[in-house]
Structure formats: C-alpha cells, structure tokens
Amino acid sequence: MKKDYDFSNAKPGAVVSATGKTRLTIMLDNDVIAAFRARAEESGKGYQTLINEALRNALLPEAAPVTEASVQRVVQQALKSVLKQGVDAG
C-alpha cells in the first residue's frame, strides 16, 4: 500500500455509472413505498426496480384511461369494419 495517494483528478459520484438511468429525488407516500418494498421482498427484485416497472407499464397505450373520445374511436372503427364486411358480402 502506498503512503500517499493523489486524488487531484478524482471525480465525485458512484464508482460504477448507471447507463440509461438518471438519479433524482421524488417524494412518494409512505404507504406506496411500503407496498413496493413488500412486493420486492416477495419477488426477490429491488423495490426501485418494481417502481420503474410500474411506471413503464403505466406508459403503455393500453394502460391509458378510457375516455369518451377513445370509446367513440373504437366504436367507429368497429362500425367501419362491420359495414365493409356487409358491402363485401353483398
């Protein structure tokens, strides 16, 4: 072991950089954290990983809330399909 070390070019922070991740501070309700920690203990994954997965799933198009506009769009598409099948059959 050396007697002296030169830290003049040292950089603060984690030794291993987390590629594709951003460190931030957010406030979450205690019950939310407790629920994710409990799930993490059961699943063997980290609670932050589970929170990330939940957020990612919430971004999926099928997770979007049902609105009047979305229902109208689905009904219009279904009607077009039914009408087209009727015209093709006749």
A tleap script that builds the chain and sets N, CA, C and O, in Angstrom:
source leaprc.protein.ff14SB
mol = sequence {
  NMET LYS LYS ASP TYR ASP PHE SER ASN ALA
  LYS PRO GLY ALA VAL VAL SER ALA THR GLY
  LYS THR ARG LEU THR ILE MET LEU ASP ASN
  ASP VAL ILE ALA ALA PHE ARG ALA ARG ALA
  GLU GLU SER GLY LYS GLY TYR GLN THR LEU
  ILE ASN GLU ALA LEU ARG ASN ALA LEU LEU
  PRO GLU ALA ALA PRO VAL THR GLU ALA SER
  VAL GLN ARG VAL VAL GLN GLN ALA LEU LYS
  SER VAL LEU LYS GLN GLY VAL ASP ALA CGLY
}
set mol.1.N position { 0.834 -1.169 0.000 }
set mol.1.CA position { 0.000 0.000 0.000 }
set mol.1.C position { 0.888 1.245 0.000 }
set mol.1.O position { 1.898 1.316 0.701 }
set mol.2.N position { 0.476 2.225 -0.813 }
set mol.2.CA position { 1.249 3.459 -0.882 }
set mol.2.C position { 1.059 4.291 0.371 }
set mol.2.O position { 0.051 4.179 1.068 }
set mol.3.N position { 2.034 5.115 0.638 }
set mol.3.CA position { 1.940 6.016 1.776 }
set mol.3.C position { 1.012 7.196 1.444 }
set mol.3.O position { 0.236 7.641 2.290 }
set mol.4.N position { 1.102 7.694 0.206 }
set mol.4.CA position { 0.282 8.822 -0.224 }
set mol.4.C position { -0.415 8.486 -1.547 }
set mol.4.O position { 0.135 7.781 -2.394 }
set mol.5.N position { -1.618 8.998 -1.702 }
set mol.5.CA position { -2.382 8.823 -2.935 }
set mol.5.C position { -2.742 10.193 -3.486 }
set mol.5.O position { -2.988 11.127 -2.723 }
set mol.6.N position { -2.775 10.318 -4.819 }
set mol.6.CA position { -3.107 11.581 -5.471 }
set mol.6.C position { -4.560 11.543 -5.930 }
set mol.6.O position { -4.900 10.816 -6.864 }
set mol.7.N position { -5.417 12.323 -5.275 }
set mol.7.CA position { -6.832 12.390 -5.626 }
set mol.7.C position { -7.163 13.688 -6.363 }
set mol.7.O position { -8.332 14.063 -6.444 }
set mol.8.N position { -6.172 14.367 -6.892 }
set mol.8.CA position { -6.407 15.655 -7.539 }
set mol.8.C position { -7.267 15.538 -8.796 }
set mol.8.O position { -7.940 16.501 -9.165 }
set mol.9.N position { -7.260 14.391 -9.458 }
set mol.9.CA position { -8.076 14.193 -10.665 }
set mol.9.C position { -9.311 13.344 -10.387 }
set mol.9.O position { -9.999 12.930 -11.320 }
set mol.10.N position { -9.597 13.084 -9.122 }
set mol.10.CA position { -10.736 12.245 -8.759 }
set mol.10.C position { -12.047 12.972 -9.033 }
set mol.10.O position { -12.122 14.197 -8.939 }
set mol.11.N position { -13.073 12.208 -9.371 }
set mol.11.CA position { -14.403 12.756 -9.616 }
set mol.11.C position { -15.358 12.201 -8.572 }
set mol.11.O position { -15.300 11.013 -8.252 }
set mol.12.N position { -16.238 13.042 -8.035 }
set mol.12.CA position { -17.207 12.550 -7.055 }
set mol.12.C position { -18.276 11.704 -7.748 }
set mol.12.O position { -18.507 11.854 -8.948 }
set mol.13.N position { -18.908 10.840 -7.015 }
set mol.13.CA position { -20.004 10.056 -7.561 }
set mol.13.C position { -19.768 8.568 -7.417 }
set mol.13.O position { -18.793 8.110 -6.821 }
set mol.14.N position { -20.703 7.838 -7.988 }
set mol.14.CA position { -20.651 6.382 -7.911 }
set mol.14.C position { -19.456 5.846 -8.688 }
set mol.14.O position { -19.026 6.438 -9.678 }
set mol.15.N position { -18.935 4.734 -8.231 }
set mol.15.CA position { -17.805 4.102 -8.901 }
set mol.15.C position { -18.258 3.535 -10.237 }
set mol.15.O position { -17.551 3.650 -11.239 }
set mol.16.N position { -19.440 2.922 -10.252 }
set mol.16.CA position { -19.983 2.342 -11.467 }
set mol.16.C position { -21.112 3.251 -11.946 }
set mol.16.O position { -22.074 3.489 -11.216 }
set mol.17.N position { -20.994 3.756 -13.165 }
set mol.17.CA position { -22.050 4.626 -13.673 }
set mol.17.C position { -23.248 3.785 -14.087 }
set mol.17.O position { -23.097 2.673 -14.591 }
set mol.18.N position { -24.429 4.326 -13.869 }
set mol.18.CA position { -25.668 3.643 -14.234 }
set mol.18.C position { -26.100 4.148 -15.601 }
set mol.18.O position { -26.791 5.162 -15.702 }
set mol.19.N position { -25.703 3.456 -16.640 }
set mol.19.CA position { -26.035 3.845 -18.000 }
set mol.19.C position { -27.535 3.749 -18.212 }
set mol.19.O position { -28.162 2.748 -17.867 }
set mol.20.N position { -28.102 4.804 -18.784 }
set mol.20.CA position { -29.536 4.799 -19.059 }
set mol.20.C position { -30.391 5.129 -17.853 }
set mol.20.O position { -31.612 4.986 -17.904 }
set mol.21.N position { -29.782 5.559 -16.788 }
set mol.21.CA position { -30.520 5.898 -15.557 }
set mol.21.C position { -30.179 7.318 -15.159 }
set mol.21.O position { -29.090 7.817 -15.445 }
set mol.22.N position { -31.121 7.956 -14.499 }
set mol.22.CA position { -30.927 9.306 -14.002 }
set mol.22.C position { -31.283 9.333 -12.524 }
set mol.22.O position { -32.358 8.888 -12.121 }
set mol.23.N position { -30.380 9.853 -11.736 }
set mol.23.CA position { -30.640 9.970 -10.301 }
set mol.23.C position { -31.497 11.205 -10.066 }
set mol.23.O position { -31.175 12.295 -10.539 }
set mol.24.N position { -32.599 11.024 -9.327 }
set mol.24.CA position { -33.424 12.153 -8.967 }
set mol.24.C position { -34.073 11.906 -7.611 }
set mol.24.O position { -34.121 10.779 -7.119 }
set mol.25.N position { -34.556 12.962 -7.038 }
set mol.25.CA position { -35.223 12.864 -5.749 }
set mol.25.C position { -36.692 13.184 -5.943 }
set mol.25.O position { -37.034 14.247 -6.461 }
set mol.26.N position { -37.574 12.261 -5.526 }
set mol.26.CA position { -39.014 12.494 -5.595 }
set mol.26.C position { -39.628 12.136 -4.249 }
set mol.26.O position { -39.058 11.365 -3.477 }
set mol.27.N position { -40.772 12.694 -3.986 }
set mol.27.CA position { -41.484 12.404 -2.744 }
set mol.27.C position { -42.613 11.418 -3.062 }
set mol.27.O position { -43.494 11.719 -3.867 }
set mol.28.N position { -42.584 10.256 -2.436 }
set mol.28.CA position { -43.634 9.254 -2.590 }
set mol.28.C position { -44.284 9.027 -1.239 }
set mol.28.O position { -43.636 9.169 -0.202 }
set mol.29.N position { -45.550 8.679 -1.246 }
set mol.29.CA position { -46.253 8.403 0.006 }
set mol.29.C position { -45.652 7.176 0.683 }
set mol.29.O position { -45.214 6.233 0.023 }
set mol.30.N position { -45.642 7.208 2.001 }
set mol.30.CA position { -45.052 6.113 2.781 }
set mol.30.C position { -45.723 4.777 2.489 }
set mol.30.O position { -45.054 3.746 2.422 }
set mol.31.N position { -47.058 4.789 2.312 }
set mol.31.CA position { -47.754 3.522 2.049 }
set mol.31.C position { -47.386 2.948 0.680 }
set mol.31.O position { -47.377 1.731 0.496 }
set mol.32.N position { -47.086 3.817 -0.270 }
set mol.32.CA position { -46.669 3.349 -1.601 }
set mol.32.C position { -45.308 2.669 -1.503 }
set mol.32.O position { -45.106 1.583 -2.046 }
set mol.33.N position { -44.384 3.313 -0.810 }
set mol.33.CA position { -43.049 2.728 -0.625 }
set mol.33.C position { -43.157 1.400 0.123 }
set mol.33.O position { -42.515 0.418 -0.251 }
set mol.34.N position { -43.973 1.374 1.182 }
set mol.34.CA position { -44.129 0.137 1.962 }
set mol.34.C position { -44.679 -0.992 1.093 }
set mol.34.O position { -44.236 -2.135 1.202 }
set mol.35.N position { -45.646 -0.670 0.229 }
set mol.35.CA position { -46.231 -1.696 -0.640 }
set mol.35.C position { -45.197 -2.230 -1.628 }
set mol.35.O position { -45.120 -3.437 -1.856 }
set mol.36.N position { -44.403 -1.337 -2.211 }
set mol.36.CA position { -43.383 -1.790 -3.161 }
set mol.36.C position { -42.275 -2.564 -2.459 }
set mol.36.O position { -41.736 -3.515 -3.025 }
set mol.37.N position { -41.931 -2.177 -1.252 }
set mol.37.CA position { -40.911 -2.929 -0.502 }
set mol.37.C position { -41.414 -4.322 -0.168 }
set mol.37.O position { -40.653 -5.288 -0.225 }
set mol.38.N position { -42.696 -4.435 0.180 }
set mol.38.CA position { -43.278 -5.752 0.472 }
set mol.38.C position { -43.277 -6.626 -0.780 }
set mol.38.O position { -42.933 -7.806 -0.723 }
set mol.39.N position { -43.666 -6.034 -1.912 }
set mol.39.CA position { -43.646 -6.787 -3.175 }
set mol.39.C position { -42.227 -7.185 -3.546 }
set mol.39.O position { -41.993 -8.279 -4.059 }
set mol.40.N position { -41.288 -6.298 -3.285 }
set mol.40.CA position { -39.887 -6.586 -3.605 }
set mol.40.C position { -39.387 -7.773 -2.796 }
set mol.40.O position { -38.672 -8.631 -3.312 }
set mol.41.N position { -39.765 -7.813 -1.536 }
set mol.41.CA position { -39.332 -8.915 -0.670 }
set mol.41.C position { -39.896 -10.237 -1.171 }
set mol.41.O position { -39.213 -11.260 -1.133 }
set mol.42.N position { -41.144 -10.220 -1.642 }
set mol.42.CA position { -41.788 -11.436 -2.152 }
set mol.42.C position { -41.192 -11.882 -3.489 }
set mol.42.O position { -41.038 -13.076 -3.747 }
set mol.43.N position { -40.858 -10.896 -4.337 }
set mol.43.CA position { -40.424 -11.235 -5.692 }
set mol.43.C position { -38.916 -11.431 -5.819 }
set mol.43.O position { -38.444 -12.047 -6.774 }
set mol.44.N position { -38.165 -10.908 -4.857 }
set mol.44.CA position { -36.712 -11.001 -4.943 }
set mol.44.C position { -36.092 -9.911 -5.804 }
set mol.44.O position { -34.887 -9.933 -6.059 }
set mol.45.N position { -36.898 -8.963 -6.252 }
set mol.45.CA position { -36.395 -7.823 -7.015 }
set mol.45.C position { -36.282 -6.632 -6.080 }
set mol.45.O position { -36.846 -6.646 -4.986 }
set mol.46.N position { -35.567 -5.614 -6.494 }
set mol.46.CA position { -35.474 -4.396 -5.716 }
set mol.46.C position { -36.745 -3.574 -5.831 }
set mol.46.O position { -37.422 -3.615 -6.858 }
set mol.47.N position { -37.073 -2.825 -4.781 }
set mol.47.CA position { -38.307 -2.044 -4.824 }
set mol.47.C position { -38.225 -0.931 -5.858 }
set mol.47.O position { -39.243 -0.567 -6.446 }
set mol.48.N position { -37.047 -0.385 -6.094 }
set mol.48.CA position { -36.915 0.649 -7.113 }
set mol.48.C position { -37.131 0.062 -8.511 }
set mol.48.O position { -37.684 0.727 -9.387 }
set mol.49.N position { -36.696 -1.174 -8.714 }
set mol.49.CA position { -36.938 -1.863 -9.982 }
set mol.49.C position { -38.424 -2.048 -10.200 }
set mol.49.O position { -38.920 -1.852 -11.310 }
set mol.50.N position { -39.146 -2.427 -9.146 }
set mol.50.CA position { -40.593 -2.625 -9.264 }
set mol.50.C position { -41.313 -1.312 -9.535 }
set mol.50.O position { -42.267 -1.281 -10.313 }
set mol.51.N position { -40.872 -0.229 -8.907 }
set mol.51.CA position { -41.471 1.077 -9.172 }
set mol.51.C position { -41.215 1.459 -10.630 }
set mol.51.O position { -42.117 1.957 -11.304 }
set mol.52.N position { -40.011 1.232 -11.117 }
set mol.52.CA position { -39.680 1.537 -12.507 }
set mol.52.C position { -40.560 0.725 -13.458 }
set mol.52.O position { -41.048 1.259 -14.453 }
set mol.53.N position { -40.766 -0.557 -13.162 }
set mol.53.CA position { -41.617 -1.407 -13.994 }
set mol.53.C position { -43.057 -0.901 -13.989 }
set mol.53.O position { -43.713 -0.886 -15.030 }
set mol.54.N position { -43.552 -0.487 -12.818 }
set mol.54.CA position { -44.921 0.022 -12.720 }
set mol.54.C position { -45.086 1.305 -13.535 }
set mol.54.O position { -46.095 1.488 -14.216 }
set mol.55.N position { -44.103 2.177 -13.463 }
set mol.55.CA position { -44.161 3.412 -14.245 }
set mol.55.C position { -44.097 3.117 -15.741 }
set mol.55.O position { -44.813 3.728 -16.534 }
set mol.56.N position { -43.241 2.183 -16.115 }
set mol.56.CA position { -43.124 1.807 -17.528 }
set mol.56.C position { -44.450 1.225 -18.034 }
set mol.56.O position { -44.885 1.553 -19.138 }
set mol.57.N position { -45.087 0.373 -17.243 }
set mol.57.CA position { -46.368 -0.212 -17.640 }
set mol.57.C position { -47.457 0.850 -17.745 }
set mol.57.O position { -48.342 0.746 -18.594 }
set mol.58.N position { -47.399 1.867 -16.893 }
set mol.58.CA position { -48.390 2.943 -16.944 }
set mol.58.C position { -48.264 3.762 -18.223 }
set mol.58.O position { -49.215 4.439 -18.613 }
set mol.59.N position { -47.116 3.712 -18.877 }
set mol.59.CA position { -46.904 4.456 -20.117 }
set mol.59.C position { -47.408 3.718 -21.359 }
set mol.59.O position { -47.489 4.309 -22.436 }
set mol.60.N position { -47.745 2.442 -21.221 }
set mol.60.CA position { -48.210 1.661 -22.359 }
set mol.60.C position { -49.555 2.200 -22.850 }
set mol.60.O position { -50.382 2.627 -22.044 }
set mol.61.N position { -49.776 2.182 -24.163 }
set mol.61.CA position { -51.040 2.710 -24.701 }
set mol.61.C position { -52.275 2.031 -24.109 }
set mol.61.O position { -53.288 2.688 -23.871 }
set mol.62.N position { -52.197 0.730 -23.873 }
set mol.62.CA position { -53.361 0.017 -23.333 }
set mol.62.C position { -53.639 0.363 -21.870 }
set mol.62.O position { -54.690 0.013 -21.333 }
set mol.63.N position { -52.696 1.050 -21.234 }
set mol.63.CA position { -52.904 1.472 -19.844 }
set mol.63.C position { -53.549 2.855 -19.772 }
set mol.63.O position { -53.848 3.353 -18.687 }
set mol.64.N position { -53.761 3.466 -20.933 }
set mol.64.CA position { -54.357 4.803 -20.961 }
set mol.64.C position { -55.795 4.745 -20.440 }
set mol.64.O position { -56.489 3.749 -20.646 }
set mol.65.N position { -56.239 5.794 -19.774 }
set mol.65.CA position { -57.607 5.793 -19.247 }
set mol.65.C position { -58.631 5.773 -20.381 }
set mol.65.O position { -58.385 6.303 -21.464 }
set mol.66.N position { -59.771 5.160 -20.117 }
set mol.66.CA position { -60.845 5.109 -21.092 }
set mol.66.C position { -61.563 6.453 -21.056 }
set mol.66.O position { -62.053 6.890 -20.015 }
set mol.67.N position { -61.612 7.087 -22.203 }
set mol.67.CA position { -62.287 8.373 -22.325 }
set mol.67.C position { -63.413 8.245 -23.338 }
set mol.67.O position { -63.483 7.270 -24.087 }
set mol.68.N position { -64.279 9.227 -23.354 }
set mol.68.CA position { -65.369 9.225 -24.329 }
set mol.68.C position { -64.808 9.196 -25.748 }
set mol.68.O position { -65.326 8.488 -26.611 }
set mol.69.N position { -63.762 9.959 -25.982 }
set mol.69.CA position { -63.157 10.011 -27.318 }
set mol.69.C position { -62.583 8.652 -27.721 }
set mol.69.O position { -62.721 8.237 -28.872 }
set mol.70.N position { -61.942 7.960 -26.780 }
set mol.70.CA position { -61.360 6.658 -27.118 }
set mol.70.C position { -62.452 5.627 -27.400 }
set mol.70.O position { -62.288 4.779 -28.277 }
set mol.71.N position { -63.564 5.692 -26.665 }
set mol.71.CA position { -64.677 4.776 -26.905 }
set mol.71.C position { -65.294 5.068 -28.272 }
set mol.71.O position { -65.589 4.142 -29.028 }
set mol.72.N position { -65.490 6.343 -28.594 }
set mol.72.CA position { -66.035 6.707 -29.897 }
set mol.72.C position { -65.147 6.199 -31.028 }
set mol.72.O position { -65.642 5.688 -32.033 }
set mol.73.N position { -63.839 6.340 -30.860 }
set mol.73.CA position { -62.898 5.895 -31.890 }
set mol.73.C position { -63.010 4.386 -32.103 }
set mol.73.O position { -63.020 3.925 -33.244 }
set mol.74.N position { -63.095 3.617 -31.023 }
set mol.74.CA position { -63.191 2.160 -31.133 }
set mol.74.C position { -64.514 1.763 -31.787 }
set mol.74.O position { -64.546 0.867 -32.631 }
set mol.75.N position { -65.593 2.419 -31.403 }
set mol.75.CA position { -66.910 2.105 -31.976 }
set mol.75.C position { -66.925 2.448 -33.466 }
set mol.75.O position { -67.440 1.672 -34.271 }
set mol.76.N position { -66.369 3.598 -33.840 }
set mol.76.CA position { -66.324 3.983 -35.255 }
set mol.76.C position { -65.510 2.982 -36.073 }
set mol.76.O position { -65.901 2.627 -37.185 }
set mol.77.N position { -64.387 2.527 -35.529 }
set mol.77.CA position { -63.574 1.537 -36.242 }
set mol.77.C position { -64.331 0.234 -36.398 }
set mol.77.O position { -64.267 -0.400 -37.451 }
set mol.78.N position { -65.049 -0.172 -35.360 }
set mol.78.CA position { -65.820 -1.412 -35.427 }
set mol.78.C position { -66.951 -1.295 -36.446 }
set mol.78.O position { -67.202 -2.224 -37.213 }
set mol.79.N position { -67.628 -0.151 -36.448 }
set mol.79.CA position { -68.715 0.046 -37.412 }
set mol.79.C position { -68.187 0.036 -38.845 }
set mol.79.O position { -68.804 -0.561 -39.727 }
set mol.80.N position { -67.069 0.681 -39.076 }
set mol.80.CA position { -66.477 0.674 -40.417 }
set mol.80.C position { -66.176 -0.752 -40.857 }
set mol.80.O position { -66.427 -1.129 -42.001 }
set mol.81.N position { -65.634 -1.539 -39.930 }
set mol.81.CA position { -65.295 -2.926 -40.248 }
set mol.81.C position { -66.547 -3.731 -40.570 }
set mol.81.O position { -66.563 -4.500 -41.532 }
set mol.82.N position { -67.594 -3.559 -39.771 }
set mol.82.CA position { -68.851 -4.292 -39.991 }
set mol.82.C position { -69.480 -3.871 -41.297 }
set mol.82.O position { -69.927 -4.716 -42.072 }
set mol.83.N position { -69.522 -2.563 -41.557 }
set mol.83.CA position { -70.112 -2.079 -42.806 }
set mol.83.C position { -69.332 -2.563 -44.022 }
set mol.83.O position { -69.922 -2.910 -45.045 }
set mol.84.N position { -68.009 -2.587 -43.912 }
set mol.84.CA position { -67.186 -3.055 -45.022 }
set mol.84.C position { -67.440 -4.536 -45.291 }
set mol.84.O position { -67.501 -4.960 -46.445 }
set mol.85.N position { -67.589 -5.323 -44.221 }
set mol.85.CA position { -67.860 -6.754 -44.396 }
set mol.85.C position { -69.221 -6.960 -45.048 }
set mol.85.O position { -69.389 -7.866 -45.864 }
set mol.86.N position { -70.216 -6.104 -44.684 }
set mol.86.CA position { -71.548 -6.198 -45.285 }
set mol.86.C position { -71.511 -5.868 -46.764 }
set mol.86.O position { -72.184 -6.519 -47.563 }
set mol.87.N position { -70.734 -4.868 -47.136 }
set mol.87.CA position { -70.624 -4.468 -48.550 }
set mol.87.C position { -69.893 -5.551 -49.330 }
set mol.87.O position { -70.292 -5.882 -50.447 }
set mol.88.N position { -68.831 -6.108 -48.759 }
set mol.88.CA position { -68.059 -7.165 -49.422 }
set mol.88.C position { -68.879 -8.431 -49.593 }
set mol.88.O position { -68.711 -9.149 -50.579 }
set mol.89.N position { -69.777 -8.719 -48.634 }
set mol.89.CA position { -70.575 -9.942 -48.687 }
set mol.89.C position { -71.725 -9.800 -49.697 }
set mol.89.O position { -72.179 -10.793 -50.265 }
set mol.90.N position { -72.191 -8.568 -49.918 }
set mol.90.CA position { -73.370 -8.333 -50.765 }
set mol.90.C position { -73.036 -8.194 -52.158 }
set mol.90.O position { -73.922 -7.994 -52.989 }
savepdb mol mol.pdb
quit
